[in-house]
Amino acid sequence: MTDMFKTIKEQVKEANPTIVFPEGTDERILEAAARLQAEGTLQPILIGNEEDIKEKAEEVGADVSKVKIMNPETYEGMGELVEAFVERRKGKNTKEEAEKILKTPNYFGTMLVYTGKAAGLVSGAAHSTGDTVRPALQIIKTKEGVKKTSGVFVMVKNDERYIFGDCAINISPDSSDLAETAVEAAKTAKVFGIDPKVAMLSFSTKGSAKSEETERVIEATRLAKEKDAELMIDGEFQFDAAFVPSVAAQKAPDSPLEGKANTFIFPSLEAGNIGYKIAQRLGGYEAIGPILQGLNQPVNDLSRGCNQEDVYKLALITAMQSLHK
């Protein structure tokens, strides 16, 4: 395990937050929850039928005897959750609709986070991104001043760590979206011990090419500086001009980044998704995420191809986010 996760574990263990897992009968979730409980790192909550969960846990050899299990069908506090949900939705759902909706594990788990009964949520091992993110956007919602959530990866290899975003959520971001992603990515970087130096990426460096696409990135850089005057950010950059000091000296000699960027904002989802997977598969970086940012409380989405280690690490990240809410 990288030093980053050793540090995260130490900080999380001291606070011992509660993280909810709506997919309580999934083998990978059970194994990770058992491990987290045994370590005393955080308090997992498994959502589902208790008998089904315990039967599956015994089948896969996961000791969840001390893990809290909550069943939406029998939860005694459901009336309180229903009232809170109806109020939060501001008339978009009736009480009867709410009672039905909150029987859904992801909605039930998200309401536990919203009402303070859990510090964060991890789902997606058996659900689509939409199934995980939709309840979060409807209930937890984005922070004041943030219109959209975005998804970043922490790219880790040995002692190196970088932030790549948006690689998961927004397909065709406009300048405002890119600026929001940049500001929030800088905050995410700080959570993981990175002093953010943000590069707004493009196929052009400082006007070497001009197009609608490059102008969008230039405008995004300006908007990000308006949002956070203290932010170390510059653009537009080709990747080498943002990352290699000798190239930066030639292409962008006046840039405060000096080719030492560590937080990279891609101009589109396709660029971000391709970029992080190239770094992962060819560069040998571990891609941790996607980590959703911009929400009032942490909710994170697993890949359906995840393994137990992925669940374990994303739970630690979610717990870490809850400490920096």
C-alpha positions as CSV (number, residue, x, y, z in Angstrom):
1,M,0.0,0.0,0.0
2,T,1.3,3.4,-0.9
3,D,2.4,5.9,1.7
4,M,-0.6,8.1,0.8
5,F,-3.0,5.4,2.0
6,K,-1.0,4.8,5.2
7,T,-1.4,8.5,6.0
8,I,-5.1,8.4,5.1
9,K,-5.6,5.3,7.3
10,E,-4.0,7.0,10.3
11,Q,-6.2,10.2,9.9
12,V,-9.4,8.2,9.2
13,K,-8.9,5.8,12.1
14,E,-8.6,8.6,14.6
15,A,-12.0,10.0,13.5
16,N,-13.6,6.6,12.8
17,P,-16.4,7.8,10.5
18,T,-19.3,5.7,9.4
19,I,-19.5,4.8,5.7
20,V,-22.6,3.2,4.2
21,F,-22.5,0.5,1.5
22,P,-25.9,0.0,-0.3
23,E,-24.7,-3.2,-2.0
24,G,-24.7,-5.3,1.1
25,T,-24.7,-8.7,-0.6
26,D,-21.9,-8.1,-3.1
27,E,-18.8,-10.3,-2.4
28,R,-16.3,-7.4,-2.9
29,I,-18.3,-5.1,-0.6
30,L,-18.5,-7.8,2.1
31,E,-14.8,-8.5,2.0
32,A,-13.9,-4.8,2.2
33,A,-16.4,-4.1,5.0
34,A,-15.1,-7.0,7.0
35,R,-11.5,-5.8,6.6
36,L,-12.3,-2.2,7.5
37,Q,-14.3,-3.3,10.6
38,A,-11.5,-5.7,11.7
39,E,-8.9,-2.9,11.3
40,G,-11.1,-0.4,13.2
41,T,-10.4,2.1,10.5
42,L,-14.0,3.2,10.0
43,Q,-17.5,1.9,10.8
44,P,-19.1,0.3,7.8
45,I,-22.9,0.0,7.4
46,L,-24.2,-2.7,5.0
47,I,-27.7,-2.2,3.4
48,G,-29.9,-5.1,2.8
49,N,-31.7,-8.1,4.3
50,E,-29.7,-9.3,7.3
51,E,-30.2,-13.0,6.6
52,D,-29.2,-12.6,3.0
53,I,-26.1,-10.6,3.9
54,K,-24.9,-13.0,6.6
55,E,-25.5,-16.0,4.3
56,K,-23.5,-14.4,1.5
57,A,-20.8,-13.4,3.9
58,E,-20.4,-16.9,5.3
59,E,-20.3,-18.2,1.7
60,V,-17.3,-15.9,0.8
61,G,-15.6,-16.2,4.2
62,A,-16.1,-12.5,5.3
63,D,-16.6,-12.0,9.0
64,V,-19.3,-9.3,9.2
65,S,-20.5,-10.3,12.7
66,K,-19.6,-6.9,14.1
67,V,-20.7,-4.9,11.1
68,K,-23.9,-2.9,11.3
69,I,-26.6,-4.0,8.9
70,M,-29.6,-1.9,8.0
71,N,-32.7,-3.1,6.1
72,P,-34.9,-0.4,4.4
73,E,-37.8,-2.7,4.7
74,T,-37.7,-2.9,8.5
75,Y,-35.8,0.3,9.5
76,E,-37.6,1.9,12.5
77,G,-36.6,5.4,11.5
78,M,-38.1,5.3,8.0
79,G,-40.8,7.8,8.9
80,E,-38.2,10.4,9.7
81,L,-36.3,9.7,6.5
82,V,-39.5,9.9,4.5
83,E,-40.4,13.3,6.0
84,A,-36.8,14.6,5.4
85,F,-36.9,13.4,1.8
86,V,-40.2,15.0,1.0
87,E,-39.0,18.3,2.4
88,R,-35.7,18.1,0.5
89,R,-37.5,17.3,-2.8
90,K,-39.7,20.4,-2.3
91,G,-43.0,18.9,-3.5
92,K,-41.5,16.8,-6.3
93,N,-42.5,13.6,-4.5
94,T,-45.4,12.7,-2.3
95,K,-45.1,10.9,1.0
96,E,-46.3,7.7,-0.7
97,E,-43.8,8.0,-3.5
98,A,-41.0,8.7,-1.0
99,E,-41.9,5.6,1.0
100,K,-41.4,3.5,-2.2
101,I,-38.3,5.4,-3.3
102,L,-36.5,5.0,0.0
103,K,-36.8,1.2,-0.1
104,T,-34.2,1.4,-2.9
105,P,-30.8,0.8,-1.3
106,N,-29.0,3.8,-2.9
107,Y,-31.7,6.3,-2.0
108,F,-31.9,4.8,1.5
109,G,-28.1,5.0,2.0
110,T,-28.0,8.5,0.6
111,M,-30.6,9.6,3.1
112,L,-28.5,8.2,5.9
113,V,-25.7,10.4,4.8
114,Y,-28.0,13.5,4.3
115,T,-29.4,13.1,7.8
116,G,-26.0,12.7,9.4
117,K,-26.4,9.0,10.3
118,A,-23.4,8.2,8.0
119,A,-20.5,10.3,6.9
120,G,-20.3,9.1,3.3
121,L,-21.5,6.5,0.8
122,V,-19.7,4.1,-1.6
123,S,-21.7,2.3,-4.3
124,G,-21.4,1.2,-7.9
125,A,-20.0,-2.3,-7.6
126,A,-23.4,-3.6,-9.0
127,H,-25.1,-0.4,-10.0
128,S,-24.5,2.1,-12.8
129,T,-23.0,5.5,-12.2
130,G,-26.4,7.1,-12.7
131,D,-27.9,4.9,-10.0
132,T,-25.2,6.1,-7.6
133,V,-25.0,9.8,-8.6
134,R,-28.7,10.5,-9.2
135,P,-29.8,10.2,-5.5
136,A,-26.8,12.2,-4.4
137,L,-27.7,15.1,-6.8
138,Q,-31.3,15.0,-5.7
139,I,-30.7,14.8,-2.0
140,I,-27.2,15.8,-1.0
141,K,-26.8,18.3,-3.9
142,T,-23.8,20.3,-4.9
143,K,-22.1,22.9,-2.7
144,E,-23.1,26.5,-2.9
145,G,-21.5,28.1,-6.0
146,V,-21.0,24.7,-7.7
147,K,-23.5,23.9,-10.5
148,K,-22.2,20.4,-11.4
149,T,-20.3,17.6,-9.7
150,S,-17.2,16.3,-11.5
151,G,-15.1,13.2,-11.2
152,V,-11.3,13.1,-10.7
153,F,-8.7,10.4,-10.3
154,V,-5.7,10.4,-8.0
155,M,-2.8,9.0,-10.1
156,V,-0.2,7.4,-7.8
157,K,3.2,5.7,-8.5
158,N,5.8,5.4,-5.8
159,D,6.0,8.9,-4.2
160,E,4.4,10.6,-7.2
161,R,0.8,11.7,-7.1
162,Y,-1.3,13.8,-9.5
163,I,-4.9,14.8,-9.9
164,F,-6.7,14.2,-13.3
165,G,-10.1,15.6,-14.0
166,D,-12.9,15.5,-15.2
167,C,-12.5,11.9,-16.2
168,A,-16.0,10.5,-15.2
169,I,-19.0,12.8,-15.4
170,N,-19.3,15.8,-17.7
171,I,-19.1,14.9,-21.4
172,S,-18.7,18.4,-23.0
173,P,-18.0,20.9,-20.3
174,D,-18.2,24.6,-21.1
175,S,-15.9,27.3,-19.7
176,S,-17.8,27.6,-16.5
177,D,-17.8,23.8,-16.0
178,L,-14.1,23.6,-16.5
179,A,-13.5,26.4,-14.1
180,E,-15.6,24.7,-11.4
181,T,-13.7,21.4,-12.0
182,A,-10.4,23.2,-11.6
183,V,-11.3,24.9,-8.4
184,E,-12.8,21.8,-6.8
185,A,-9.9,19.6,-8.1
186,A,-7.5,21.9,-6.2
187,K,-9.4,21.3,-3.1
188,T,-9.4,17.6,-3.7
189,A,-5.6,17.7,-4.2
190,K,-5.2,19.3,-0.8
191,V,-7.2,16.5,0.8
192,F,-4.5,14.1,-0.4
193,G,-1.5,16.1,0.6
194,I,-0.9,17.7,-2.8
195,D,-0.1,21.4,-3.0
196,P,-2.2,22.1,-6.2
197,K,-0.5,23.6,-9.3
198,V,-3.3,23.5,-11.8
199,A,-2.8,23.2,-15.6
200,M,-5.8,23.7,-18.0
201,L,-5.0,21.4,-20.8
202,S,-5.5,21.8,-24.6
203,F,-3.8,21.0,-27.9
204,S,-2.4,24.5,-27.8
205,T,0.1,26.3,-25.5
206,K,-0.5,30.1,-24.9
207,G,-2.0,30.8,-28.3
208,S,0.1,28.5,-30.4
209,A,-3.3,27.6,-32.0
210,K,-6.6,29.4,-32.0
211,S,-10.0,27.8,-32.2
212,E,-13.3,27.6,-30.3
213,E,-11.8,24.8,-28.2
214,T,-8.7,26.7,-27.1
215,E,-10.7,29.9,-26.4
216,R,-13.0,27.8,-24.1
217,V,-10.0,26.7,-22.0
218,I,-8.6,30.2,-21.9
219,E,-11.9,31.6,-20.6
220,A,-12.1,28.7,-18.1
221,T,-8.7,29.7,-16.7
222,R,-9.9,33.3,-16.3
223,L,-13.1,32.2,-14.6
224,A,-11.2,29.9,-12.2
225,K,-8.9,32.7,-11.2
226,E,-12.0,34.8,-10.5
227,K,-13.4,32.1,-8.3
228,D,-10.2,31.6,-6.3
229,A,-7.6,34.4,-6.6
230,E,-5.1,32.4,-4.5
231,L,-5.2,29.4,-6.9
232,M,-2.0,28.5,-8.7
233,I,-3.4,27.9,-12.1
234,D,-2.5,28.7,-15.7
235,G,-3.5,27.7,-19.3
236,E,-4.0,26.8,-22.0
237,F,-1.3,24.2,-22.1
238,Q,-0.2,21.2,-24.0
239,F,0.6,18.5,-21.5
240,D,4.4,18.7,-22.0
241,A,4.4,22.4,-21.5
242,A,2.6,21.9,-18.2
243,F,4.7,19.0,-17.0
244,V,8.3,19.3,-18.4
245,P,10.2,22.4,-17.1
246,S,12.5,22.5,-20.1
247,V,9.5,22.6,-22.5
248,A,7.7,25.1,-20.3
249,A,10.8,27.4,-20.5
250,Q,10.5,27.4,-24.3
251,K,6.7,27.5,-24.8
252,A,5.5,29.4,-21.7
253,P,8.5,31.1,-20.1
254,D,6.3,33.5,-18.1
255,S,4.0,30.8,-16.6
256,P,4.0,30.6,-12.8
257,L,3.7,26.8,-13.1
258,E,7.2,26.5,-14.6
259,G,6.4,23.0,-16.0
260,K,5.6,21.7,-12.5
261,A,1.9,21.2,-12.7
262,N,0.4,18.3,-10.6
263,T,-3.4,18.9,-11.1
264,F,-4.5,18.5,-14.7
265,I,-7.9,19.6,-16.1
266,F,-8.8,18.0,-19.4
267,P,-10.9,19.9,-21.9
268,S,-13.5,17.1,-22.4
269,L,-14.5,13.8,-20.8
270,E,-13.1,11.9,-23.7
271,A,-9.7,13.5,-23.3
272,G,-9.7,12.9,-19.6
273,N,-10.9,9.3,-19.8
274,I,-8.3,8.5,-22.4
275,G,-5.6,10.4,-20.6
276,Y,-5.9,8.7,-17.2
277,K,-6.1,5.2,-18.9
278,I,-2.9,5.9,-20.9
279,A,-1.1,6.9,-17.6
280,Q,-2.5,3.8,-15.9
281,R,-1.8,1.2,-18.6
282,L,1.4,2.6,-20.2
283,G,2.8,4.7,-17.4
284,G,2.2,2.2,-14.6
285,Y,0.2,4.7,-12.4
286,E,-2.5,3.4,-10.0
287,A,-5.7,5.2,-10.9
288,I,-7.7,5.8,-7.7
289,G,-11.3,6.9,-8.3
290,P,-13.4,8.3,-9.7
291,I,-13.7,10.6,-6.8
292,L,-16.8,12.8,-7.0
293,Q,-16.3,16.4,-6.0
294,G,-18.5,19.4,-5.5
295,L,-21.1,17.6,-3.4
296,N,-22.1,18.8,0.1
297,Q,-21.3,15.3,1.5
298,P,-19.1,12.6,0.0
299,V,-20.6,10.0,-2.3
300,N,-18.3,7.9,-4.5
301,D,-18.9,5.6,-7.4
302,L,-17.1,2.3,-7.9
303,S,-16.6,0.7,-11.3
304,R,-18.6,-2.5,-11.8
305,G,-15.3,-4.2,-12.6
306,C,-13.8,-3.3,-9.2
307,N,-12.2,-5.7,-6.8
308,Q,-12.1,-5.8,-3.0
309,E,-9.0,-3.6,-2.9
310,D,-10.7,-0.9,-5.0
311,V,-13.7,-0.9,-2.6
312,Y,-11.4,-0.7,0.4
313,K,-9.4,2.2,-0.9
314,L,-12.4,4.2,-2.1
315,A,-14.0,3.7,1.3
316,L,-10.9,5.2,2.9
317,I,-11.0,8.1,0.4
318,T,-14.6,8.7,1.1
319,A,-13.9,8.8,4.8
320,M,-11.0,11.1,4.2
321,Q,-13.3,13.5,2.2
322,S,-15.8,13.5,5.1
323,L,-13.1,14.9,7.4
324,H,-12.5,17.8,5.0
325,K,-16.1,18.5,4.3
